Amino acid sequence: MEGAGDKLLPPGWAAEIAGQTRHGRSAVIDRAGHCPQLEQPQAVNELLLDFFEGIAQ
């Protein structure tokens, strides 16, 4: 996951890493910068729960 307003890393860095891993996914979190897990915890938690649910099946 990357924040849409991240000023430290270039856009697309999360997608690049996700593309190199098995079952990798990436998402861009609106209204977040470099730390989306702190800035938009609800959105991040929903994405994580969805991911874990998908791999548990």
C-alpha positions as CSV (number, residue, x, y, z in Angstrom):
1,M,0.0,0.0,0.0
2,E,1.1,3.5,-0.7
3,G,-0.4,6.8,0.1
4,A,-1.6,8.9,-2.8
5,G,0.3,11.9,-1.3
6,D,3.6,10.2,-0.5
7,K,6.3,12.7,-0.8
8,L,9.2,10.3,0.0
9,L,8.7,7.5,-2.5
10,P,7.7,7.8,-6.2
11,P,4.2,6.8,-7.3
12,G,3.9,3.1,-8.2
13,W,6.6,1.8,-5.9
14,A,4.1,-0.5,-4.1
15,A,2.8,-1.9,-7.4
16,E,6.3,-2.6,-8.5
17,I,7.1,-4.6,-5.4
18,A,3.7,-6.4,-5.5
19,G,4.5,-7.5,-9.0
20,Q,7.6,-9.3,-7.8
21,T,5.9,-11.3,-5.2
22,R,3.5,-14.3,-5.4
23,H,-0.1,-13.2,-4.8
24,G,1.1,-9.6,-4.5
25,R,-1.4,-6.8,-4.5
26,S,-1.0,-3.1,-4.2
27,A,-3.4,-0.2,-3.4
28,V,-3.2,3.5,-3.3
29,I,-4.7,5.0,-0.2
30,D,-6.4,8.4,-0.8
31,R,-5.9,11.2,1.7
32,A,-2.6,9.6,3.0
33,G,1.0,10.3,2.6
34,H,4.0,8.2,3.5
35,C,2.3,6.4,6.4
36,P,-1.2,5.3,5.3
37,Q,-1.4,2.8,8.1
38,L,-1.3,5.8,10.5
39,E,-3.2,8.3,8.4
40,Q,-6.0,6.1,7.1
41,P,-6.0,3.0,9.5
42,Q,-9.6,2.0,8.6
43,A,-8.9,1.8,4.9
44,V,-5.7,-0.1,5.4
45,N,-7.3,-2.5,7.8
46,E,-10.1,-3.2,5.3
47,L,-7.6,-4.0,2.6
48,L,-5.6,-6.2,4.9
49,L,-8.6,-8.2,6.1
50,D,-9.7,-8.6,2.5
51,F,-6.3,-9.9,1.5
52,F,-6.0,-12.3,4.4
53,E,-9.5,-13.6,3.7
54,G,-8.6,-14.3,0.1
55,I,-5.5,-16.3,0.9
56,A,-7.2,-18.2,3.7
57,Q,-9.6,-19.9,1.3
